[in-house]
Amino acid sequence: MAVVVLTHTTANLTVPSYTAAPFTTIYTNMKFLTVLFLALVLVVSMALARPGDIIDVDYDHFEHEQDGIPGTAVHGEYSAIGADGNEYEVKYVADHLGYRLV
């Protein structure tokens, strides 16, 4: 009966090193993506909240444009070509003082 003894040398054995580097990289990437997402949300919300066109209608014989913040203050103008061929234009402001022609 023969006895076989297996030996190995640890000099060539590489043990993986578990460091915090992969976790730190993922954590840093997540922080970056979170900041990027919040910045994108901020830019989009500012673009939607800024005063801008409320009405912008343009037909052959009629135009109406209105800018401002709905429910707070708006200004605009509309124009139409009458039956006599003349163009009639009205400019207005609507705010806390009411609706008035300019």
PLY file of the C-alpha trace (Angstrom):
ply
format ascii 1.0
element vertex 102
property float x
property float y
property float z
element edge 101
property int vertex1
property int vertex2
end_header
0.00 0.00 0.00
1.37 3.34 -1.02
0.73 6.63 0.74
0.69 9.71 -1.44
1.43 13.04 0.20
0.38 16.14 -1.69
2.36 19.22 -0.99
2.06 22.67 -2.39
4.06 25.78 -2.12
2.42 29.01 -1.13
4.96 31.14 -2.93
3.03 30.92 -6.22
-0.41 31.03 -4.65
-2.11 34.38 -5.16
-4.88 35.21 -2.79
-7.26 37.89 -4.00
-7.02 41.03 -1.99
-10.36 42.36 -0.82
-10.04 46.08 -0.47
-12.54 48.89 -0.32
-11.58 50.14 -3.78
-14.52 48.62 -5.72
-17.04 49.77 -3.11
-15.51 53.24 -3.02
-15.70 53.48 -6.81
-19.34 52.41 -6.86
-20.15 54.80 -4.01
-18.41 57.69 -5.82
-20.22 56.89 -9.07
-23.56 56.78 -7.27
-22.86 60.14 -5.63
-21.96 61.60 -9.02
-25.09 60.20 -10.67
-27.26 61.46 -7.82
-25.83 64.97 -8.08
-26.20 64.88 -11.86
-29.83 63.76 -11.59
-30.65 66.49 -9.04
-29.01 69.12 -11.24
-31.06 67.92 -14.21
-34.28 68.07 -12.17
-33.38 71.60 -11.04
-32.73 72.82 -14.58
-35.95 71.29 -15.91
-38.04 72.71 -13.07
-36.55 76.17 -13.56
-37.29 76.01 -17.28
-40.88 75.03 -16.60
-41.38 77.64 -13.88
-39.99 80.64 -15.74
-42.37 83.09 -17.34
-42.89 82.26 -20.95
-45.37 81.88 -23.71
-48.83 81.05 -22.46
-50.63 81.60 -25.73
-49.03 81.78 -29.15
-51.61 81.49 -31.92
-50.93 82.53 -35.48
-53.54 82.16 -38.21
-53.87 83.90 -41.57
-55.93 86.84 -40.31
-55.56 86.50 -36.54
-52.63 86.44 -34.05
-52.61 86.17 -30.26
-49.54 86.11 -28.02
-49.48 86.10 -24.23
-46.50 85.92 -21.84
-46.18 85.88 -18.07
-47.10 83.70 -15.13
-50.64 82.29 -15.32
-52.74 83.36 -12.34
-50.28 86.08 -11.35
-49.53 88.53 -14.15
-49.68 88.30 -17.92
-49.29 90.67 -20.82
-50.10 90.10 -24.41
-51.44 91.33 -27.66
-53.75 90.15 -30.36
-54.35 91.43 -33.82
-56.82 90.72 -36.57
-57.43 91.90 -40.08
-60.88 93.43 -40.40
-63.34 93.17 -43.27
-62.08 96.54 -44.53
-58.51 95.12 -44.87
-57.04 97.09 -41.96
-55.11 95.38 -39.18
-56.42 96.01 -35.67
-54.12 95.39 -32.72
-54.87 95.31 -29.00
-52.20 95.17 -26.26
-53.17 94.37 -22.69
-51.93 93.61 -19.18
-53.71 91.43 -16.64
-52.34 91.44 -13.10
-53.35 92.21 -9.52
-54.73 95.56 -10.72
-57.06 93.88 -13.22
-57.30 93.67 -16.98
-56.37 96.85 -18.83
-55.38 97.95 -22.29
-51.94 99.35 -22.86
0 1
1 2
2 3
3 4
4 5
5 6
6 7
7 8
8 9
9 10
10 11
11 12
12 13
13 14
14 15
15 16
16 17
17 18
18 19
19 20
20 21
21 22
22 23
23 24
24 25
25 26
26 27
27 28
28 29
29 30
30 31
31 32
32 33
33 34
34 35
35 36
36 37
37 38
38 39
39 40
40 41
41 42
42 43
43 44
44 45
45 46
46 47
47 48
48 49
49 50
50 51
51 52
52 53
53 54
54 55
55 56
56 57
57 58
58 59
59 60
60 61
61 62
62 63
63 64
64 65
65 66
66 67
67 68
68 69
69 70
70 71
71 72
72 73
73 74
74 75
75 76
76 77
77 78
78 79
79 80
80 81
81 82
82 83
83 84
84 85
85 86
86 87
87 88
88 89
89 90
90 91
91 92
92 93
93 94
94 95
95 96
96 97
97 98
98 99
99 100
100 101
